[in-house]
Amino acid sequence: MDNGLASAIRSCRDLDQARQLHRQWEGAKESSGSLYLGNLLIETYGKCGHPECSRKVFDSLRLPNTFSWNLLISAYARNGFLHEAQELFAAMSPRSLVAANVMITAYARKGHVIDAKNVYDSMLEHSSVSWSAMIAAFLSAGDLGDACDLLQALPERDITCSNLVIAAYAQAGHLPQAKRLFDEMRHRDIATWNAMLEALAGARDDVIEMERFFETMMPGWSAASLTILVTSLARHGCFDEARVAFEARPQLHDLVSWTALLAGFALHRDGNEDIQESENIFFHKMPLHNHVTWTMMLAAYARHTDLSRRASEFFHENLPQHSIASSNTAMAIHVQAGKMDRARALFMEWSCETSRRGIFFSGPRQLTR
């Protein structure tokens, strides 16, 4: 087998390069390892977003194996071609556990819970992937009861499945149920603790007590843990506590946790000085910025009409690139300040037709007031 060709195919993420490697494989089809290389190509074309090319490789294989079928079904499913994936799965004999899990996940993404359940029920065996995929399918359709019933029926308690249900309880505001399931778990990982933290954060209880609980009991923190805690504290008006919690864990600072802190202070405090303080103390200290952080800071200014001048300066002088969201926000600021000419001028600055359409759909009512 050509190890160099195999390595090149595995690392390939470009369609043109994939086609070039495909031609090399065509010239060496009779060599040993040809089926393995063909399977790699099926997978690579799928990752490049071209399952039809994966199918051409599959059809040219003399004797495709189970891996070939799994990879082709996955290539279609991951790119949204559910009908093609479904036809292949129906034609596969015997059907593999991997392919069945792929189909359950694909059906769940499309909201086809009944089809996902039919596949699940037809399986001779299940794995933790099958269980979590089916529970995720129920949850995506809002069927928390069915998800809980399946969790209770599992032959062994799976940590991933339990985490999914705790997170669902948290989103639904069912703290007692989340806590009961959490207490029943013999083994927990950081995702379990974060899911429980999310449940506590969404409750109307004392958020300071929530922080103390996880300070003393949580075995480890992640950047996600810090983001959940900071967001909750700020949302409940505990700004000093949010800042202390954030600054006490510099090793967990990333763009997401910085953004959570900025959002908490910029969007949940009402005073003009508070907004400007958020820019000076938090925004300018961030090691990185993206469109989300820029637009969030702009949106904070947009909540205060008397800060429209500073918002305009922030938009025109600081933003390295103007996204549709940031431009919409800037136009809203001009409109709120009664500066319709400036709002229309900003709209006309956009020459790209796709950007213009994006602004049109979200901004015309404000522009025509």
C-alpha positions as CSV (number, residue, x, y, z in Angstrom):
1,M,0.0,0.0,0.0
2,D,1.2,3.5,-0.8
3,N,1.5,5.1,2.7
4,G,2.3,8.5,1.2
5,L,-0.9,8.5,-0.8
6,A,-2.9,7.3,2.2
7,S,-1.4,10.2,4.3
8,A,-2.2,12.7,1.6
9,I,-5.8,11.5,1.3
10,R,-6.3,11.6,5.1
11,S,-5.1,15.2,5.4
12,C,-6.9,16.5,2.3
13,R,-9.7,19.0,2.8
14,D,-9.7,20.5,-0.7
15,L,-11.9,19.2,-3.6
16,D,-9.4,19.8,-6.4
17,Q,-6.7,18.1,-4.4
18,A,-9.0,15.2,-3.6
19,R,-9.7,14.8,-7.3
20,Q,-6.0,14.7,-8.1
21,L,-5.5,12.1,-5.4
22,H,-8.4,10.2,-6.8
23,R,-6.7,10.0,-10.2
24,Q,-3.5,8.7,-8.5
25,W,-5.6,6.0,-6.8
26,E,-7.2,5.1,-10.1
27,G,-3.8,4.4,-11.5
28,A,-2.9,2.0,-8.6
29,K,-6.2,0.2,-8.2
30,E,-4.7,-3.3,-8.5
31,S,-2.2,-2.8,-5.8
32,S,-2.6,-4.0,-2.3
33,G,-4.4,-1.6,0.0
34,S,-6.6,-0.3,-2.8
35,L,-9.8,-0.8,-0.9
36,Y,-8.4,1.0,2.1
37,L,-7.4,4.0,0.0
38,G,-10.8,3.9,-1.7
39,N,-12.5,4.1,1.6
40,L,-10.3,7.0,2.6
41,L,-11.4,8.8,-0.6
42,I,-15.1,8.2,0.2
43,E,-14.6,9.8,3.6
44,T,-12.5,12.7,2.2
45,Y,-15.1,13.6,-0.5
46,G,-17.7,13.6,2.2
47,K,-15.7,16.0,4.3
48,C,-15.3,18.2,1.3
49,G,-19.1,18.4,0.9
50,H,-19.3,16.2,-2.3
51,P,-20.9,12.9,-1.5
52,E,-21.7,12.3,-5.2
53,C,-17.9,12.0,-5.7
54,S,-17.9,9.6,-2.7
55,R,-20.5,7.5,-4.6
56,K,-18.4,7.3,-7.7
57,V,-15.5,5.9,-5.7
58,F,-17.9,3.4,-4.0
59,D,-19.3,2.2,-7.3
60,S,-15.9,1.6,-8.7
61,L,-14.8,-0.6,-5.8
62,R,-14.7,-4.3,-6.7
63,L,-15.9,-5.5,-3.3
64,P,-16.9,-2.7,-1.0
65,N,-16.8,-3.7,2.7
66,T,-18.8,-2.6,5.7
67,F,-16.5,0.4,6.2
68,S,-17.3,1.5,2.6
69,W,-21.0,1.4,3.3
70,N,-20.6,3.2,6.6
71,L,-18.5,6.0,5.1
72,L,-20.8,6.5,2.1
73,I,-23.9,6.7,4.2
74,S,-22.2,9.1,6.5
75,A,-21.0,11.2,3.6
76,Y,-24.6,11.7,2.4
77,A,-26.0,12.1,5.9
78,R,-23.5,14.7,7.1
79,N,-24.2,16.8,4.0
80,G,-27.9,16.8,4.4
81,F,-28.8,14.3,1.6
82,L,-31.1,12.2,3.9
83,H,-33.0,10.5,1.1
84,E,-29.8,9.1,-0.5
85,A,-28.5,8.1,2.9
86,Q,-31.9,6.4,3.6
87,E,-31.8,4.4,0.3
88,L,-28.3,3.2,1.0
89,F,-29.1,2.2,4.5
90,A,-32.1,0.2,3.3
91,A,-29.9,-1.6,0.7
92,M,-27.2,-2.4,3.2
93,S,-27.1,-6.0,4.3
94,P,-26.4,-6.7,7.0
95,R,-26.9,-3.2,8.5
96,S,-24.1,-2.1,10.7
97,L,-24.3,-0.5,14.1
98,V,-22.3,2.5,12.9
99,A,-24.6,3.1,9.9
100,A,-27.7,2.8,12.1
101,N,-26.3,5.4,14.5
102,V,-25.5,7.7,11.6
103,M,-29.1,7.4,10.4
104,I,-30.6,8.1,13.9
105,T,-28.4,11.2,14.2
106,A,-29.3,12.3,10.6
107,Y,-33.1,11.9,11.3
108,A,-32.8,13.8,14.5
109,R,-31.2,16.7,12.8
110,K,-34.1,16.9,10.4
111,G,-36.7,16.5,13.2
112,H,-37.8,13.1,12.0
113,V,-38.1,11.5,15.4
114,I,-40.4,8.7,14.3
115,D,-38.0,7.6,11.6
116,A,-35.1,7.7,14.1
117,K,-37.1,5.6,16.6
118,N,-38.0,3.1,13.9
119,V,-34.3,2.6,13.1
120,Y,-33.5,2.4,16.8
121,D,-36.2,-0.2,17.4
122,S,-35.0,-2.3,14.4
123,M,-31.4,-2.6,15.8
124,L,-30.3,-5.9,17.1
125,E,-27.9,-4.2,19.5
126,H,-27.3,-0.7,20.8
127,S,-24.2,1.2,21.9
128,S,-23.8,4.3,24.0
129,V,-23.8,6.2,20.7
130,S,-27.2,4.8,19.8
131,W,-28.6,5.7,23.2
132,S,-27.3,9.2,23.2
133,A,-28.4,9.8,19.5
134,M,-31.9,8.6,20.3
135,I,-32.2,10.7,23.5
136,A,-30.9,13.7,21.6
137,A,-33.5,13.0,18.9
138,F,-36.3,13.1,21.5
139,L,-34.9,16.2,23.1
140,S,-34.6,18.1,19.8
141,A,-38.3,17.5,19.3
142,G,-39.1,18.6,22.8
143,D,-40.0,15.1,24.0
144,L,-38.3,15.3,27.4
145,G,-40.6,12.6,28.8
146,D,-39.6,10.1,26.2
147,A,-36.0,10.9,26.6
148,C,-36.3,10.3,30.4
149,D,-38.1,7.1,29.8
150,L,-35.4,5.8,27.5
151,L,-32.7,6.9,30.0
152,Q,-34.4,4.9,32.8
153,A,-34.7,1.9,30.5
154,L,-31.0,1.7,29.6
155,P,-29.3,-1.5,30.7
156,E,-26.6,0.7,32.2
157,R,-26.5,4.3,33.1
158,D,-24.6,6.2,30.4
159,I,-22.9,9.4,31.5
160,T,-23.4,11.1,28.1
161,C,-27.1,10.3,28.1
162,S,-27.5,11.5,31.7
163,N,-25.7,14.8,30.8
164,L,-28.1,15.4,27.9
165,V,-31.1,14.9,30.1
166,I,-29.7,17.1,32.9
167,A,-29.0,19.8,30.3
168,A,-32.6,19.5,29.1
169,Y,-34.0,19.8,32.6
170,A,-31.9,22.9,33.0
171,Q,-33.2,24.5,29.9
172,A,-36.8,23.6,30.9
173,G,-36.3,25.1,34.4
174,H,-36.8,21.8,36.2
175,L,-34.2,22.1,38.9
176,P,-35.4,19.4,41.3
177,Q,-35.5,16.8,38.5
178,A,-32.0,17.8,37.3
179,K,-30.7,17.6,40.9
180,R,-32.2,14.2,41.5
181,L,-30.6,12.8,38.3
182,F,-27.3,14.4,39.2
183,D,-27.4,12.8,42.7
184,E,-28.1,9.4,41.2
185,M,-25.1,9.4,39.0
186,R,-22.2,7.3,40.3
187,H,-19.7,8.8,37.8
188,R,-19.6,12.4,36.6
189,D,-17.4,14.4,34.2
190,I,-16.9,18.1,33.6
191,A,-19.9,18.2,31.3
192,T,-22.1,16.8,34.1
193,W,-21.0,19.5,36.5
194,N,-21.5,22.2,33.8
195,A,-25.0,20.9,33.1
196,M,-25.9,21.0,36.8
197,L,-24.3,24.5,37.0
198,E,-26.5,25.6,34.1
199,A,-29.6,24.2,36.0
200,L,-28.7,26.1,39.1
201,A,-27.9,29.2,37.2
202,G,-31.3,29.2,35.6
203,A,-33.0,28.9,39.0
204,R,-34.3,32.0,40.9
205,D,-32.5,30.9,44.0
206,D,-29.5,32.7,45.6
207,V,-26.8,32.7,42.9
208,I,-24.2,33.4,45.4
209,E,-25.1,30.2,47.2
210,M,-24.8,28.5,43.8
211,E,-21.2,29.8,43.4
212,R,-20.3,28.6,46.9
213,F,-21.7,25.2,46.2
214,F,-19.5,24.7,43.1
215,E,-16.5,26.3,44.8
216,T,-16.5,23.6,47.4
217,M,-17.9,20.6,45.5
218,M,-16.9,21.0,41.8
219,P,-13.7,18.9,41.2
220,G,-12.6,21.0,38.3
221,W,-13.5,24.1,36.3
222,S,-13.5,24.6,32.5
223,A,-13.8,27.7,30.5
224,A,-17.4,26.7,29.9
225,S,-18.0,26.5,33.7
226,L,-16.6,30.0,34.1
227,T,-18.8,31.3,31.3
228,I,-22.0,29.8,32.8
229,L,-21.2,31.2,36.2
230,V,-20.2,34.7,35.0
231,T,-23.3,35.0,32.8
232,S,-25.6,33.9,35.6
233,L,-24.1,36.3,38.2
234,A,-24.3,39.2,35.8
235,R,-27.9,38.4,34.8
236,H,-28.9,38.5,38.4
237,G,-27.2,41.8,39.0
238,C,-24.2,40.4,40.9
239,F,-21.7,42.3,38.9
240,D,-18.9,42.5,41.5
241,E,-19.1,38.8,42.2
242,A,-19.0,38.1,38.4
243,R,-15.9,40.1,38.0
244,V,-14.2,38.5,41.1
245,A,-15.1,35.0,39.8
246,F,-13.7,35.8,36.4
247,E,-10.5,37.5,37.6
248,A,-9.8,34.6,40.0
249,R,-9.4,32.1,37.2
250,P,-7.1,33.7,34.5
251,Q,-6.2,30.2,33.2
252,L,-9.7,29.7,32.0
253,H,-10.0,33.0,30.1
254,D,-10.9,32.5,26.4
255,L,-12.8,34.6,23.9
256,V,-16.1,33.0,25.0
257,S,-15.7,33.7,28.7
258,W,-14.4,37.2,28.0
259,T,-17.5,37.8,25.8
260,A,-19.8,36.5,28.6
261,L,-18.3,39.0,31.0
262,L,-18.6,41.8,28.5
263,A,-22.2,40.9,27.8
264,G,-23.0,40.7,31.4
265,F,-21.7,44.2,32.2
266,A,-22.6,45.9,28.9
267,L,-26.1,44.5,28.4
268,H,-27.4,44.2,32.0
269,R,-26.2,47.5,33.5
270,D,-28.3,50.6,32.7
271,G,-26.2,53.7,33.4
272,N,-24.4,55.6,30.7
273,E,-21.2,55.5,32.7
274,D,-21.6,51.7,33.2
275,I,-21.6,51.2,29.4
276,Q,-18.5,53.3,28.9
277,E,-16.9,51.6,31.8
278,S,-17.6,48.2,30.2
279,E,-15.8,49.4,27.1
280,N,-12.8,50.7,29.0
281,I,-12.4,48.0,31.6
282,F,-13.4,44.9,29.7
283,F,-13.6,45.4,26.0
284,H,-10.2,47.0,25.6
285,K,-8.6,44.4,27.9
286,M,-9.8,41.5,25.8
287,P,-6.8,39.7,24.0
288,L,-9.0,39.1,20.9
289,H,-12.1,40.5,19.3
290,N,-14.6,39.1,16.8
291,H,-17.8,40.3,15.2
292,V,-19.8,39.1,18.2
293,T,-17.8,41.2,20.7
294,W,-17.8,44.2,18.5
295,T,-21.5,44.0,17.8
296,M,-22.3,43.4,21.5
297,M,-20.4,46.5,22.5
298,L,-22.3,48.4,19.8
299,A,-25.6,47.0,20.9
300,A,-24.9,48.1,24.5
301,Y,-24.5,51.7,23.2
302,A,-27.6,51.3,21.1
303,R,-29.7,50.9,24.3
304,H,-28.9,54.6,25.2
305,T,-30.0,57.3,22.8
306,D,-27.8,59.9,24.4
307,L,-24.8,57.7,23.7
308,S,-25.5,57.6,19.9
309,R,-22.5,59.8,19.1
310,R,-20.1,57.5,20.9
311,A,-21.7,54.5,19.3
312,S,-21.2,56.1,15.9
313,E,-17.6,56.8,16.6
314,F,-17.1,53.2,17.9
315,F,-18.6,51.8,14.7
316,H,-16.8,54.0,12.2
317,E,-13.4,54.2,13.9
318,N,-12.9,50.9,15.7
319,L,-14.5,48.1,13.8
320,P,-12.0,46.5,11.5
321,Q,-14.8,45.0,9.4
322,H,-18.5,45.8,9.3
323,S,-20.8,42.8,9.5
324,I,-24.5,42.7,8.6
325,A,-25.3,42.6,12.4
326,S,-23.0,45.5,13.3
327,S,-24.3,47.6,10.4
328,N,-27.9,46.9,11.4
329,T,-27.2,47.9,14.9
330,A,-25.4,51.1,13.8
331,M,-28.4,52.0,11.6
332,A,-30.7,51.5,14.5
333,I,-28.7,53.8,16.6
334,H,-28.9,56.6,13.9
335,V,-32.6,56.0,13.6
336,Q,-33.1,56.2,17.4
337,A,-31.2,59.5,17.4
338,G,-33.4,60.8,14.6
339,K,-30.5,60.9,12.1
340,M,-32.3,59.3,9.2
341,D,-29.9,60.7,6.6
342,R,-26.9,59.0,8.3
343,A,-28.8,55.8,8.5
344,R,-29.7,55.8,4.8
345,A,-26.1,56.8,3.9
346,L,-24.8,53.8,5.9
347,F,-27.2,51.5,4.1
348,M,-26.0,52.8,0.7
349,E,-22.4,52.1,1.6
350,W,-22.9,48.5,1.2
351,S,-22.2,47.5,-2.4
352,C,-22.3,43.7,-2.0
353,E,-25.8,42.5,-3.0
354,T,-25.9,39.6,-0.5
355,S,-25.0,42.0,2.3
356,R,-27.6,44.4,1.1
357,R,-30.2,41.7,1.2
358,G,-29.2,40.7,4.7
359,I,-29.7,44.3,5.9
360,F,-32.9,44.7,4.0
361,F,-34.6,41.9,5.7
362,S,-33.7,43.0,9.2
363,G,-33.7,46.7,8.9
364,P,-36.4,48.2,6.6
365,R,-39.0,48.9,9.3
366,Q,-36.6,51.0,11.3
367,L,-35.4,52.9,8.2
368,T,-38.9,53.8,7.2
369,R,-40.2,55.1,10.5
